[in-house]
Amino acid sequence: MPEPAAFDVAVIGGGSAGVAAALAASQQGARTLLAERDPLLGGNVSAALVHTICGLYLATGDGPAEYAHAGLPRRFAEGLRAAGGAGGPERAGRVWFLPMRPPVFADYAAKLCANRPGLDVRTGTRLVGARLAADSESELELAGADGRHERLGARIVIDTTGDAAVADLGGAELAVDPGDALQHPSYIFEMADVDTAELVGFTRLQMSYAVAGAVRSGDLPSGCESVVARASGEPGAVYVTLGVPKLPERPYAPLDPDYREALEASARRSAEAVARFLRETRPAFRGSRVSRWPQRIGIRETRRLRGRVELDRDHVLRGQRCDDEVAVSTWPIELWHDHRRATFEYPESACSVPLAALVSRSHPRLGMAGRCLSASHEAHGALRVIGTSMATGEAIGTAAALAADGNLSLAEIAPAQVRATLSRDGERENRR
């Protein structure tokens, strides 16, 4: 077989964390690979129609929204808004989020990656094998959409798959909670020809109450209790988010293809019933139609990597800061243990995400970001959101480039060096 192609950094998983990691690594001059299994970049944004960026802003009380990170998350959000893919920040209780349009998010991410020298993007590409080395080049096996396999070498590998797929194939240490402890998923679809002028404030809340009441009265099947509608940014269109219960007759196993297929079929039936009910009973939805179905159900949690440190609930809620900080988390601990509603625990202030939480405990040349980072189940409920995922992706991508340049492991990179690089690059970009 031919020798593996050599990359400085290989990022596997092209969601928000992976895009940020690949852009950050290539910005430092690293020859970078970004591989994504879906046809589009964006992960759950593109495939599951997640349409809000949470964790992007500090919790500022009654003041205006303030960015938590001056680097890539801010630049991406402002570029997305300029491209017509996001509105202005909106408040949800004590915190802020950015509403956005998933198709524009995917297009904007692809444009940024296509314009970055030294970044090789492979979409429609699955990871099928991994040999992770502790002190040398790792080897990855990828399968393209045409079925052809390719072996690639990389000095540093970053797992941003959301499901810790690299770690699983490469034998790195994982954290896996039992299925009954994992969060419930969501199912999001878009409806068009909606009178959005009638779907504001209390009227929108009444819609959610009406759906829940229809389940209690038997007019809708069980599993449709939690429905929220939010304007999509397209005229006359809304995204409808349905909280999805786990299948009652089987243990929850979101990584099992058969289970996932059954779960998605159940969610689709519930969504179709909700869409019919809204058309028939709510004036704002009269004459509406489903204009976009998701490619897959929105899974919130599966496997995580074990890092050199593991962030826990107290770390998040106390707003703990540390010397090896490379990003911050600002979102509350949001846990969907009941498909009908989430519980929220609000932190005292922003907390640190240290570099050690982004580096594998067992494989020092393996990094991670987004849903893969090292955290307890509870802490993960705050750290998994898109804004924080982009910040952790930028941090580990920068660290990976520094490590590859010096032929070092990620464990040998000083957090202060990562912070200095991020600060310098942020100042340079802000002067443009």
Salt bridges, closest charged atoms under 4 A:
ASP8 OD1 - ARG155 NE 3.65
ASP38 OD2 - ARG296 NH1 2.58
GLU78 OE2 - ARG74 NE 3.17
ASP120 OD2 - ARG122 NH2 3.05
GLU139 OE2 - ARG151 NH1 3.04
GLU141 OE2 - HIS149 ND1 2.74
ASP146 OD2 - ARG148 NE 3.76
GLU150 OE1 - ARG122 NH1 2.83
ASP163 OD1 - ARG371 NH2 3.04
ASP168 OD2 - ARG303 NH1 3.41
GLU173 OE1 - ARG361 NH2 2.72
ASP177 OD2 - ARG304 NH2 2.98
GLU190 OE1 - ARG292 NH1 2.83
ASP193 OD2 - ARG289 NE 3.00
GLU225 OE1 - HIS339 NE2 2.90
GLU234 OE2 - ARG101 NH2 2.39
GLU264 OE2 - ARG260 NE 3.99
GLU272 OE2 - ARG268 NE 3.12
GLU301 OE2 - ARG304 NH1 3.19
GLU301 OE2 - HIS377 ND1 2.63
GLU310 OE2 - ARG306 NH1 3.64
ASP314 OD1 - ARG313 NH1 3.79
GLU325 OE1 - ARG321 NE 2.67
ASP338 OD1 - HIS339 ND1 3.90
ASP338 OD2 - ARG340 NH2 2.74
ASP338 OD2 - ARG341 NH1 3.41
GLU345 OE2 - ARG313 NH2 2.51
ASP425 OD1 - ARG424 NE 3.91
ASP425 OD1 - ARG428 NH1 2.84
GLU429 OE2 - ARG432 NH1 3.21
